Amino acid sequence: MNTEEYLIATVGDLNIGVFCKDVRNVFNNDIKVTRLFYQSDIYLGITEIHGQIMDVIDLRKRLQMNSAEGDQKQSKNVITFQTSVDKFIALMVDEIIGLKSILTENIHHEHSSQTEELNIHLLFPTVAVLTGGEIIHLLDVTYLDKTEHIPDEFGDLEFF
């Protein structure tokens, strides 16, 4: 049976999975974020990690959830990605659960009203439905910093 390894995290009530080969680093509470006032509100600012300066995206804000900034248990759980040759992005999540092997046969294309309503179907085009009905939304990092809505008239996008 084919399995893929995913890093599992939570954002609000969503369990998300990130393909391990896409993850560059994982940090907990040990990064400094500097706010830039010209950035979109989905960004917390920028940080420097291992010599790379990168934008820090608050996934709660990206998903139109209330920000964790006001939460008493706010922590800086950050997953970093290299999205192109010279672009790095840090993604803040609520909690990092750990690694999970997911059978490829349990991964399905997402068609739910929740992802359409929040315009997150590009970020989470697939879900893993595990034994017992647990759903993990699988992140596509290529759309991480895209915030514009893509109208339905463009049809399905081709992935290369």
SEDOMAR-153716 format. One record per residue: residue number from 1; residue in three letters; x, y, z of N, C-alpha, C in turn. Coordinates in steps of 0.1 Angstrom, whole numbers, padded with zeros to 4 digits, always signed. Atoms other than C-alpha are relative to their C-alpha. Layout:
N
node i->NUM; aa->ALA; npx->X; npy->Y; npz->Z; capx->X; capy->Y; capz->Z; cpx->X; cpy->Y; cpz->Z .
...
***
This chain:
160
node i->1; aa->MET; npx->+0008; npy->-0012; npz->+0000; capx->+0000; capy->+0000; capz->+0000; cpx->+0009; cpy->+0013; cpz->+0000 .
node i->2; aa->ASN; npx->-0008; npy->-0013; npz->+0001; capx->+0013; capy->+0035; capz->-0009; cpx->-0005; cpy->+0009; cpz->+0011 .
node i->3; aa->THR; npx->+0003; npy->-0009; npz->-0010; capx->+0015; capy->+0059; capz->+0019; cpx->+0009; cpy->+0013; cpz->-0002 .
node i->4; aa->GLU; npx->-0007; npy->-0013; npz->+0001; capx->+0026; capy->+0096; capz->+0021; cpx->+0001; cpy->+0005; cpz->+0014 .
node i->5; aa->GLU; npx->-0002; npy->-0006; npz->-0013; capx->+0040; capy->+0113; capz->+0052; cpx->-0004; cpy->+0014; cpz->+0000 .
node i->6; aa->TYR; npx->+0005; npy->-0014; npz->-0001; capx->+0022; capy->+0145; capz->+0063; cpx->+0003; cpy->+0005; cpz->+0014 .
node i->7; aa->LEU; npx->-0001; npy->-0007; npz->-0013; capx->+0029; capy->+0170; capz->+0091; cpx->-0014; cpy->+0005; cpz->+0003 .
node i->8; aa->ILE; npx->+0014; npy->-0003; npz->-0003; capx->-0004; capy->+0174; capz->+0109; cpx->+0000; cpy->+0012; cpz->+0010 .
node i->9; aa->ALA; npx->+0002; npy->-0012; npz->-0008; capx->-0014; capy->+0208; capz->+0125; cpx->-0014; cpy->+0003; cpz->+0001 .
node i->10; aa->THR; npx->+0014; npy->-0005; npz->-0002; capx->-0045; capy->+0225; capz->+0137; cpx->-0001; cpy->+0015; cpz->-0002 .
node i->11; aa->VAL; npx->+0003; npy->-0014; npz->+0001; capx->-0060; capy->+0259; capz->+0128; cpx->-0015; cpy->+0001; cpz->+0003 .
node i->12; aa->GLY; npx->+0014; npy->+0000; npz->-0004; capx->-0092; capy->+0266; capz->+0146; cpx->-0005; cpy->-0014; cpz->+0002 .
node i->13; aa->ASP; npx->+0006; npy->+0014; npz->-0001; capx->-0114; capy->+0235; capz->+0142; cpx->+0005; cpy->-0009; cpz->-0011 .
node i->14; aa->LEU; npx->-0005; npy->+0007; npz->+0012; capx->-0095; capy->+0224; capz->+0110; cpx->+0013; cpy->-0008; cpz->+0004 .
node i->15; aa->ASN; npx->-0012; npy->+0007; npz->+0000; capx->-0070; capy->+0196; capz->+0110; cpx->+0006; cpy->+0001; cpz->-0014 .
node i->16; aa->ILE; npx->-0006; npy->-0001; npz->+0013; capx->-0045; capy->+0203; capz->+0082; cpx->+0012; cpy->-0009; cpz->+0000 .
node i->17; aa->GLY; npx->-0012; npy->+0008; npz->+0002; capx->-0018; capy->+0182; capz->+0067; cpx->+0008; cpy->+0006; cpz->-0011 .
node i->18; aa->VAL; npx->-0010; npy->-0006; npz->+0010; capx->+0013; capy->+0194; capz->+0049; cpx->+0009; cpy->-0012; cpz->-0004 .
node i->19; aa->PHE; npx->-0009; npy->+0010; npz->+0006; capx->+0032; capy->+0170; capz->+0026; cpx->+0014; cpy->+0003; cpz->+0006 .
node i->20; aa->CYS; npx->-0013; npy->-0002; npz->-0007; capx->+0065; capy->+0165; capz->+0045; cpx->+0011; cpy->+0005; cpz->-0009 .
node i->21; aa->LYS; npx->-0010; npy->-0004; npz->+0009; capx->+0086; capy->+0170; capz->+0014; cpx->-0001; cpy->+0015; cpz->-0003 .
node i->22; aa->ASP; npx->+0002; npy->-0014; npz->+0002; capx->+0072; capy->+0206; capz->+0012; cpx->+0005; cpy->+0008; cpz->+0012 .
node i->23; aa->VAL; npx->-0004; npy->-0007; npz->-0012; capx->+0082; capy->+0214; capz->+0048; cpx->+0015; cpy->+0002; cpz->+0000 .
node i->24; aa->ARG; npx->-0014; npy->-0003; npz->-0002; capx->+0115; capy->+0232; capz->+0053; cpx->+0005; cpy->-0001; cpz->+0014 .
node i->25; aa->ASN; npx->-0003; npy->+0000; npz->-0015; capx->+0115; capy->+0238; capz->+0091; cpx->-0013; cpy->+0001; cpz->+0008 .
node i->26; aa->VAL; npx->+0011; npy->-0002; npz->-0010; capx->+0092; capy->+0237; capz->+0121; cpx->+0005; cpy->+0006; cpz->+0012 .
node i->27; aa->PHE; npx->-0005; npy->-0007; npz->-0012; capx->+0095; capy->+0261; capz->+0150; cpx->-0012; cpy->+0002; cpz->+0009 .
node i->28; aa->ASN; npx->+0010; npy->-0002; npz->-0011; capx->+0077; capy->+0266; capz->+0183; cpx->+0005; cpy->+0011; cpz->+0009 .
node i->29; aa->ASN; npx->-0002; npy->-0011; npz->-0009; capx->+0078; capy->+0300; capz->+0201; cpx->+0015; cpy->+0005; cpz->+0000 .
node i->30; aa->ASP; npx->-0013; npy->-0005; npz->-0001; capx->+0114; capy->+0308; capz->+0192; cpx->+0004; cpy->+0009; cpz->-0013 .
node i->31; aa->ILE; npx->-0002; npy->-0009; npz->+0011; capx->+0110; capy->+0332; capz->+0163; cpx->-0005; cpy->+0014; cpz->+0003 .
node i->32; aa->LYS; npx->+0004; npy->-0014; npz->-0002; capx->+0108; capy->+0370; capz->+0163; cpx->-0006; cpy->+0005; cpz->-0013 .
node i->33; aa->VAL; npx->+0008; npy->-0005; npz->+0012; capx->+0082; capy->+0386; capz->+0139; cpx->+0000; cpy->+0015; cpz->+0001 .
node i->34; aa->THR; npx->+0000; npy->-0015; npz->+0001; capx->+0086; capy->+0422; capz->+0128; cpx->-0012; cpy->+0004; cpz->-0009 .
node i->35; aa->ARG; npx->+0012; npy->-0004; npz->+0008; capx->+0053; capy->+0438; capz->+0116; cpx->+0004; cpy->+0010; cpz->-0010 .
node i->36; aa->LEU; npx->-0001; npy->-0010; npz->+0010; capx->+0053; capy->+0456; capz->+0083; cpx->-0014; cpy->+0006; cpz->-0003 .
node i->37; aa->PHE; npx->+0013; npy->-0006; npz->+0001; capx->+0025; capy->+0481; capz->+0079; cpx->-0006; cpy->-0001; cpz->-0014 .
node i->38; aa->TYR; npx->+0005; npy->+0000; npz->+0013; capx->+0022; capy->+0478; capz->+0041; cpx->-0005; cpy->-0014; cpz->-0005 .
node i->39; aa->GLN; npx->+0004; npy->+0013; npz->+0004; capx->+0014; capy->+0441; capz->+0041; cpx->-0015; cpy->-0002; cpz->+0002 .
node i->40; aa->SER; npx->+0014; npy->+0003; npz->-0002; capx->-0020; capy->+0426; capz->+0037; cpx->-0002; cpy->-0005; cpz->+0014 .
node i->41; aa->ASP; npx->+0003; npy->+0004; npz->-0014; capx->-0038; capy->+0417; capz->+0069; cpx->+0002; cpy->-0015; cpz->+0003 .
node i->42; aa->ILE; npx->-0003; npy->+0014; npz->-0002; capx->-0031; capy->+0380; capz->+0064; cpx->+0014; cpy->-0003; cpz->+0005 .
node i->43; aa->TYR; npx->-0014; npy->+0002; npz->-0004; capx->+0005; capy->+0386; capz->+0072; cpx->+0002; cpy->+0006; cpz->+0014 .
node i->44; aa->LEU; npx->-0004; npy->-0005; npz->-0013; capx->+0019; capy->+0390; capz->+0107; cpx->+0012; cpy->+0009; cpz->+0000 .
node i->45; aa->GLY; npx->-0012; npy->-0008; npz->+0002; capx->+0051; capy->+0405; capz->+0094; cpx->+0010; cpy->-0008; cpz->-0007 .
node i->46; aa->ILE; npx->-0011; npy->+0008; npz->+0006; capx->+0085; capy->+0391; capz->+0084; cpx->+0008; cpy->-0005; cpz->+0012 .
node i->47; aa->THR; npx->-0009; npy->+0006; npz->-0010; capx->+0110; capy->+0370; capz->+0102; cpx->+0013; cpy->-0004; cpz->-0008 .
node i->48; aa->GLU; npx->-0013; npy->+0005; npz->+0006; capx->+0146; capy->+0358; capz->+0095; cpx->+0003; cpy->-0013; cpz->+0007 .
node i->49; aa->ILE; npx->-0002; npy->+0013; npz->-0005; capx->+0152; capy->+0321; capz->+0099; cpx->+0012; cpy->-0006; cpz->-0009 .
node i->50; aa->HIS; npx->-0012; npy->+0006; npz->+0007; capx->+0186; capy->+0305; capz->+0090; cpx->+0005; cpy->+0009; cpz->-0012 .
node i->51; aa->GLY; npx->-0005; npy->-0009; npz->+0010; capx->+0196; capy->+0336; capz->+0070; cpx->-0010; cpy->+0003; cpz->-0011 .
node i->52; aa->GLN; npx->+0010; npy->-0003; npz->+0010; capx->+0164; capy->+0337; capz->+0050; cpx->-0011; cpy->+0009; cpz->+0006 .
node i->53; aa->ILE; npx->+0010; npy->-0009; npz->-0005; capx->+0140; capy->+0366; capz->+0054; cpx->-0013; cpy->-0005; cpz->-0008 .
node i->54; aa->MET; npx->+0012; npy->+0005; npz->+0006; capx->+0104; capy->+0355; capz->+0048; cpx->-0012; cpy->+0006; cpz->+0007 .
node i->55; aa->ASP; npx->+0013; npy->-0004; npz->-0005; capx->+0068; capy->+0366; capz->+0052; cpx->-0006; cpy->-0010; cpz->+0009 .
node i->56; aa->VAL; npx->+0006; npy->+0009; npz->-0009; capx->+0049; capy->+0352; capz->+0081; cpx->-0016; cpy->+0001; cpz->-0002 .
node i->57; aa->ILE; npx->+0015; npy->+0000; npz->+0003; capx->+0012; capy->+0343; capz->+0072; cpx->-0007; cpy->-0006; cpz->+0012 .
node i->58; aa->ASP; npx->+0009; npy->+0005; npz->-0010; capx->-0014; capy->+0339; capz->+0099; cpx->-0010; cpy->-0008; cpz->-0007 .
node i->59; aa->LEU; npx->+0009; npy->+0009; npz->+0007; capx->-0033; capy->+0309; capz->+0086; cpx->-0015; cpy->+0003; cpz->+0004 .
node i->60; aa->ARG; npx->+0013; npy->-0004; npz->-0004; capx->-0063; capy->+0319; capz->+0107; cpx->-0006; cpy->+0011; cpz->-0008 .
node i->61; aa->LYS; npx->+0004; npy->-0011; npz->+0008; capx->-0065; capy->+0352; capz->+0090; cpx->-0002; cpy->-0003; cpz->-0015 .
node i->62; aa->ARG; npx->+0001; npy->+0005; npz->+0014; capx->-0059; capy->+0336; capz->+0056; cpx->-0013; cpy->-0007; cpz->-0003 .
node i->63; aa->LEU; npx->+0012; npy->+0008; npz->+0001; capx->-0089; capy->+0314; capz->+0063; cpx->-0012; cpy->+0007; cpz->+0005 .
node i->64; aa->GLN; npx->+0010; npy->-0009; npz->-0005; capx->-0110; capy->+0343; capz->+0075; cpx->-0006; cpy->-0004; cpz->+0013 .
node i->65; aa->MET; npx->+0004; npy->+0003; npz->-0014; capx->-0111; capy->+0330; capz->+0111; cpx->+0005; cpy->+0012; cpz->+0009 .
node i->66; aa->ASN; npx->-0005; npy->-0010; npz->-0010; capx->-0106; capy->+0352; capz->+0142; cpx->+0015; cpy->-0003; cpz->+0002 .
node i->67; aa->SER; npx->-0015; npy->+0001; npz->-0002; capx->-0069; capy->+0358; capz->+0147; cpx->+0003; cpy->-0006; cpz->+0014 .
node i->68; aa->ALA; npx->-0004; npy->+0005; npz->-0013; capx->-0051; capy->+0340; capz->+0174; cpx->+0007; cpy->+0010; cpz->+0008 .
node i->69; aa->GLU; npx->-0007; npy->-0011; npz->-0007; capx->-0034; capy->+0373; capz->+0184; cpx->-0007; cpy->+0003; cpz->+0013 .
node i->70; aa->GLY; npx->+0007; npy->-0003; npz->-0012; capx->-0062; capy->+0379; capz->+0210; cpx->-0002; cpy->-0012; cpz->+0009 .
node i->71; aa->ASP; npx->+0001; npy->+0012; npz->-0009; capx->-0061; capy->+0343; capz->+0223; cpx->+0010; cpy->+0000; cpz->+0011 .
node i->72; aa->GLN; npx->-0009; npy->+0001; npz->-0012; capx->-0046; capy->+0338; capz->+0257; cpx->+0011; cpy->-0011; cpz->-0003 .
node i->73; aa->LYS; npx->-0010; npy->+0011; npz->+0002; capx->-0028; capy->+0306; capz->+0245; cpx->+0008; cpy->+0002; cpz->-0013 .
node i->74; aa->GLN; npx->-0007; npy->-0002; npz->+0012; capx->-0012; capy->+0323; capz->+0215; cpx->+0014; cpy->-0005; cpz->+0001 .
node i->75; aa->SER; npx->-0014; npy->+0004; npz->+0000; capx->+0020; capy->+0306; capz->+0206; cpx->+0004; cpy->+0001; cpz->-0015 .
node i->76; aa->LYS; npx->-0005; npy->-0002; npz->+0014; capx->+0042; capy->+0309; capz->+0175; cpx->+0005; cpy->-0014; cpz->-0005 .
node i->77; aa->ASN; npx->-0003; npy->+0013; npz->+0007; capx->+0040; capy->+0274; capz->+0159; cpx->+0001; cpy->+0003; cpz->-0015 .
node i->78; aa->VAL; npx->-0003; npy->-0005; npz->+0014; capx->+0055; capy->+0281; capz->+0125; cpx->+0006; cpy->-0012; cpz->-0008 .
node i->79; aa->ILE; npx->-0005; npy->+0010; npz->+0010; capx->+0060; capy->+0258; capz->+0095; cpx->+0006; cpy->+0009; cpz->-0012 .
node i->80; aa->THR; npx->-0005; npy->-0008; npz->+0011; capx->+0083; capy->+0272; capz->+0068; cpx->+0001; cpy->-0008; cpz->-0013 .
node i->81; aa->PHE; npx->+0000; npy->+0006; npz->+0013; capx->+0083; capy->+0265; capz->+0031; cpx->+0009; cpy->+0008; cpz->-0010 .
node i->82; aa->GLN; npx->-0007; npy->-0007; npz->+0012; capx->+0104; capy->+0273; capz->+0000; cpx->-0009; cpy->-0002; cpz->-0011 .
node i->83; aa->THR; npx->+0010; npy->+0001; npz->+0010; capx->+0078; capy->+0281; capz->-0026; cpx->+0005; cpy->+0003; cpz->-0014 .
node i->84; aa->SER; npx->-0006; npy->-0002; npz->+0013; capx->+0102; capy->+0291; capz->-0054; cpx->+0015; cpy->+0000; cpz->+0003 .
node i->85; aa->VAL; npx->-0015; npy->-0001; npz->-0001; capx->+0140; capy->+0294; capz->-0060; cpx->+0004; cpy->+0010; cpz->+0011 .
node i->86; aa->ASP; npx->-0004; npy->-0011; npz->-0009; capx->+0142; capy->+0326; capz->-0040; cpx->-0011; cpy->+0005; cpz->+0010 .
node i->87; aa->LYS; npx->+0011; npy->-0005; npz->-0009; capx->+0109; capy->+0328; capz->-0020; cpx->-0002; cpy->-0011; cpz->+0011 .
node i->88; aa->PHE; npx->+0003; npy->+0008; npz->-0012; capx->+0104; capy->+0314; capz->+0015; cpx->-0012; cpy->+0006; cpz->+0007 .
node i->89; aa->ILE; npx->+0012; npy->-0004; npz->-0007; capx->+0071; capy->+0316; capz->+0035; cpx->+0000; cpy->-0007; cpz->+0013 .
node i->90; aa->ALA; npx->+0003; npy->+0006; npz->-0013; capx->+0064; capy->+0310; capz->+0072; cpx->-0015; cpy->+0000; cpz->+0002 .
node i->91; aa->LEU; npx->+0014; npy->+0001; npz->-0002; capx->+0030; capy->+0298; capz->+0081; cpx->-0003; cpy->-0003; cpz->+0015 .
node i->92; aa->MET; npx->+0003; npy->+0002; npz->-0015; capx->+0016; capy->+0302; capz->+0117; cpx->-0012; cpy->-0008; cpz->+0001 .
node i->93; aa->VAL; npx->+0011; npy->+0009; npz->-0003; capx->-0007; capy->+0275; capz->+0129; cpx->-0002; cpy->+0000; cpz->+0015 .
node i->94; aa->ASP; npx->+0003; npy->+0000; npz->-0015; capx->-0024; capy->+0270; capz->+0163; cpx->+0009; cpy->-0011; cpz->+0007 .
node i->95; aa->GLU; npx->-0007; npy->+0011; npz->-0007; capx->-0008; capy->+0236; capz->+0172; cpx->+0006; cpy->-0009; cpz->-0011 .
node i->96; aa->ILE; npx->-0006; npy->+0010; npz->+0009; capx->+0016; capy->+0212; capz->+0155; cpx->-0002; cpy->-0014; cpz->+0008 .
node i->97; aa->ILE; npx->+0004; npy->+0013; npz->-0006; capx->+0003; capy->+0176; capz->+0162; cpx->+0012; cpy->-0010; cpz->-0001 .
node i->98; aa->GLY; npx->-0010; npy->+0010; npz->+0003; capx->+0030; capy->+0155; capz->+0146; cpx->-0001; cpy->-0005; cpz->-0014 .
node i->99; aa->LEU; npx->+0000; npy->+0006; npz->+0013; capx->+0036; capy->+0132; capz->+0117; cpx->-0010; cpy->-0011; cpz->-0001 .
node i->100; aa->LYS; npx->+0009; npy->+0010; npz->+0002; capx->+0011; capy->+0109; capz->+0102; cpx->+0002; cpy->-0006; cpz->-0014 .
node i->101; aa->SER; npx->+0000; npy->+0007; npz->+0013; capx->+0013; capy->+0083; capz->+0073; cpx->-0014; cpy->-0001; cpz->-0004 .
node i->102; aa->ILE; npx->+0013; npy->+0001; npz->+0005; capx->-0017; capy->+0086; capz->+0051; cpx->+0000; cpy->-0008; cpz->-0013 .
node i->103; aa->LEU; npx->+0001; npy->+0008; npz->+0012; capx->-0027; capy->+0060; capz->+0026; cpx->-0005; cpy->+0008; cpz->-0012 .
node i->104; aa->THR; npx->+0004; npy->-0008; npz->+0012; capx->-0030; capy->+0075; capz->-0009; cpx->-0014; cpy->-0003; cpz->-0004 .
node i->105; aa->GLU; npx->+0014; npy->+0003; npz->+0004; capx->-0063; capy->+0057; capz->-0014; cpx->-0010; cpy->+0008; cpz->+0009 .
node i->106; aa->ASN; npx->+0009; npy->-0007; npz->-0009; capx->-0077; capy->+0078; capz->+0015; cpx->+0000; cpy->+0015; cpz->-0003 .
node i->107; aa->ILE; npx->-0001; npy->-0014; npz->+0004; capx->-0069; capy->+0111; capz->-0003; cpx->-0010; cpy->+0003; cpz->-0011 .
node i->108; aa->HIS; npx->+0010; npy->-0003; npz->+0010; capx->-0098; capy->+0127; capz->-0022; cpx->-0001; cpy->+0014; cpz->-0003 .
node i->109; aa->HIS; npx->+0002; npy->-0014; npz->+0004; capx->-0106; capy->+0159; capz->-0041; cpx->-0011; cpy->+0006; cpz->+0009 .
node i->110; aa->GLU; npx->+0010; npy->-0006; npz->-0009; capx->-0124; capy->+0183; capz->-0018; cpx->-0011; cpy->+0007; cpz->-0008 .
node i->111; aa->HIS; npx->+0012; npy->-0007; npz->+0005; capx->-0159; capy->+0194; capz->-0027; cpx->-0010; cpy->+0003; cpz->+0011 .
node i->112; aa->SER; npx->+0009; npy->-0003; npz->-0011; capx->-0174; capy->+0209; capz->+0004; cpx->-0004; cpy->+0015; cpz->+0000 .
node i->113; aa->SER; npx->+0005; npy->-0014; npz->+0000; capx->-0194; capy->+0240; capz->+0010; cpx->+0009; cpy->+0008; cpz->+0009 .
node i->114; aa->GLN; npx->-0009; npy->-0008; npz->-0009; capx->-0170; capy->+0250; capz->+0038; cpx->+0012; cpy->+0006; cpz->-0007 .
node i->115; aa->THR; npx->-0012; npy->-0005; npz->+0007; capx->-0140; capy->+0253; capz->+0015; cpx->-0004; cpy->+0010; cpz->-0010 .
node i->116; aa->GLU; npx->+0004; npy->-0010; npz->+0010; capx->-0160; capy->+0271; capz->-0011; cpx->-0004; cpy->+0013; cpz->+0007 .
node i->117; aa->GLU; npx->+0004; npy->-0012; npz->-0007; capx->-0175; capy->+0295; capz->+0014; cpx->+0012; cpy->+0008; cpz->+0005 .
node i->118; aa->LEU; npx->-0012; npy->-0007; npz->-0005; capx->-0141; capy->+0304; capz->+0028; cpx->+0010; cpy->+0003; cpz->-0011 .
node i->119; aa->ASN; npx->-0009; npy->-0002; npz->+0011; capx->-0125; capy->+0305; capz->-0006; cpx->+0014; cpy->-0007; cpz->+0003 .
node i->120; aa->ILE; npx->-0013; npy->+0006; npz->-0003; capx->-0099; capy->+0280; capz->+0006; cpx->+0002; cpy->-0013; cpz->-0008 .
node i->121; aa->HIS; npx->-0001; npy->+0012; npz->+0008; capx->-0104; capy->+0253; capz->-0020; cpx->+0013; cpy->-0001; cpz->-0008 .
node i->122; aa->LEU; npx->-0013; npy->+0000; npz->+0007; capx->-0071; capy->+0263; capz->-0037; cpx->+0010; cpy->-0004; cpz->+0010 .
node i->123; aa->LEU; npx->-0010; npy->+0004; npz->-0010; capx->-0052; capy->+0259; capz->-0004; cpx->-0002; cpy->-0014; cpz->+0004 .
node i->124; aa->PHE; npx->+0003; npy->+0014; npz->-0004; capx->-0069; capy->+0226; capz->+0004; cpx->-0008; cpy->-0007; cpz->-0010 .
node i->125; aa->PRO; npx->+0007; npy->+0007; npz->+0010; capx->-0078; capy->+0209; capz->-0028; cpx->-0004; cpy->-0014; cpz->+0002 .
node i->126; aa->THR; npx->+0002; npy->+0014; npz->-0003; capx->-0077; capy->+0175; capz->-0013; cpx->-0002; cpy->-0002; cpz->+0015 .
node i->127; aa->VAL; npx->+0002; npy->+0003; npz->-0014; capx->-0087; capy->+0159; capz->+0020; cpx->+0004; cpy->-0015; cpz->+0002 .
node i->128; aa->ALA; npx->-0002; npy->+0014; npz->-0004; capx->-0077; capy->+0127; capz->+0037; cpx->-0011; cpy->-0004; cpz->+0009 .
node i->129; aa->VAL; npx->+0011; npy->+0005; npz->-0008; capx->-0106; capy->+0107; capz->+0051; cpx->+0005; cpy->-0012; cpz->+0007 .
node i->130; aa->LEU; npx->-0006; npy->+0011; npz->-0007; capx->-0092; capy->+0085; capz->+0078; cpx->-0010; cpy->-0009; cpz->+0006 .
node i->131; aa->THR; npx->+0009; npy->+0009; npz->-0007; capx->-0107; capy->+0055; capz->+0096; cpx->-0006; cpy->+0007; cpz->+0012 .
node i->132; aa->GLY; npx->+0007; npy->-0007; npz->-0011; capx->-0133; capy->+0067; capz->+0120; cpx->-0006; cpy->+0013; cpz->-0005 .
node i->133; aa->GLY; npx->+0006; npy->-0012; npz->+0006; capx->-0143; capy->+0096; capz->+0097; cpx->+0008; cpy->+0013; cpz->+0002 .
node i->134; aa->GLU; npx->-0008; npy->-0012; npz->-0002; capx->-0115; capy->+0120; capz->+0108; cpx->+0004; cpy->+0006; cpz->-0014 .
node i->135; aa->ILE; npx->-0003; npy->-0007; npz->+0013; capx->-0109; capy->+0146; capz->+0080; cpx->+0012; cpy->+0009; cpz->+0002 .
node i->136; aa->ILE; npx->-0012; npy->-0009; npz->+0000; capx->-0075; capy->+0162; capz->+0074; cpx->+0000; cpy->+0007; cpz->-0013 .
node i->137; aa->HIS; npx->-0001; npy->-0008; npz->+0012; capx->-0074; capy->+0191; capz->+0049; cpx->+0014; cpy->+0001; cpz->-0004 .
node i->138; aa->LEU; npx->-0014; npy->+0001; npz->+0005; capx->-0043; capy->+0187; capz->+0028; cpx->+0004; cpy->+0013; cpz->-0007 .
node i->139; aa->LEU; npx->-0004; npy->-0013; npz->+0004; capx->-0025; capy->+0220; capz->+0021; cpx->+0008; cpy->-0001; cpz->-0013 .
node i->140; aa->ASP; npx->-0008; npy->-0002; npz->+0012; capx->-0012; capy->+0229; capz->-0014; cpx->+0008; cpy->+0013; cpz->+0001 .
node i->141; aa->VAL; npx->-0008; npy->-0012; npz->-0004; capx->+0017; capy->+0253; capz->-0006; cpx->+0002; cpy->+0009; cpz->-0012 .
node i->142; aa->THR; npx->-0002; npy->-0009; npz->+0012; capx->+0018; capy->+0267; capz->-0042; cpx->-0010; cpy->+0011; cpz->+0000 .
node i->143; aa->TYR; npx->+0010; npy->-0011; npz->-0001; capx->-0013; capy->+0288; capz->-0033; cpx->+0000; cpy->+0007; cpz->+0013 .
node i->144; aa->LEU; npx->+0000; npy->-0005; npz->-0013; capx->-0002; capy->+0298; capz->+0001; cpx->-0002; cpy->+0015; cpz->+0001 .
node i->145; aa->ASP; npx->+0001; npy->-0014; npz->-0001; capx->+0002; capy->+0335; capz->-0005; cpx->-0010; cpy->+0007; cpz->-0010 .
node i->146; aa->LYS; npx->+0010; npy->-0005; npz->+0010; capx->-0026; capy->+0339; capz->-0031; cpx->-0013; cpy->+0002; cpz->+0008 .
node i->147; aa->THR; npx->+0012; npy->-0003; npz->-0008; capx->-0056; capy->+0356; capz->-0016; cpx->-0012; cpy->+0004; cpz->-0009 .
node i->148; aa->GLU; npx->+0011; npy->-0005; npz->+0009; capx->-0077; capy->+0366; capz->-0046; cpx->-0009; cpy->-0012; cpz->-0003 .
node i->149; aa->HIS; npx->+0010; npy->+0010; npz->+0003; capx->-0109; capy->+0346; capz->-0054; cpx->+0002; cpy->-0003; cpz->-0015 .
node i->150; aa->ILE; npx->+0000; npy->+0003; npz->+0014; capx->-0107; capy->+0327; capz->-0087; cpx->-0015; cpy->-0004; cpz->-0004 .
node i->151; aa->PRO; npx->+0014; npy->+0002; npz->+0003; capx->-0142; capy->+0328; capz->-0103; cpx->-0002; cpy->-0014; cpz->-0006 .
node i->152; aa->ASP; npx->+0003; npy->+0014; npz->+0005; capx->-0159; capy->+0295; capz->-0112; cpx->+0001; cpy->-0001; cpz->-0016 .
node i->153; aa->GLU; npx->+0000; npy->+0001; npz->+0014; capx->-0160; capy->+0305; capz->-0149; cpx->+0013; cpy->-0004; cpz->-0006 .
node i->154; aa->PHE; npx->-0013; npy->+0004; npz->+0005; capx->-0123; capy->+0297; capz->-0152; cpx->+0001; cpy->-0015; cpz->+0000 .
node i->155; aa->GLY; npx->+0000; npy->+0015; npz->+0000; capx->-0131; capy->+0260; capz->-0146; cpx->+0010; cpy->-0005; cpz->+0009 .
node i->156; aa->ASP; npx->-0010; npy->+0007; npz->-0008; capx->-0108; capy->+0235; capz->-0131; cpx->+0014; cpy->+0005; cpz->-0004 .
node i->157; aa->LEU; npx->-0014; npy->-0004; npz->+0003; capx->-0071; capy->+0245; capz->-0128; cpx->+0008; cpy->-0012; cpz->-0003 .
node i->158; aa->GLU; npx->-0009; npy->+0012; npz->+0002; capx->-0044; capy->+0222; capz->-0142; cpx->+0012; cpy->+0002; cpz->+0009 .
node i->159; aa->PHE; npx->-0011; npy->+0001; npz->-0009; capx->-0017; capy->+0212; capz->-0118; cpx->+0012; cpy->-0007; cpz->-0007 .
node i->160; aa->PHE; npx->-0012; npy->+0006; npz->+0007; capx->+0018; capy->+0205; capz->-0132; cpx->+0009; cpy->-0006; cpz->+0010 .
***
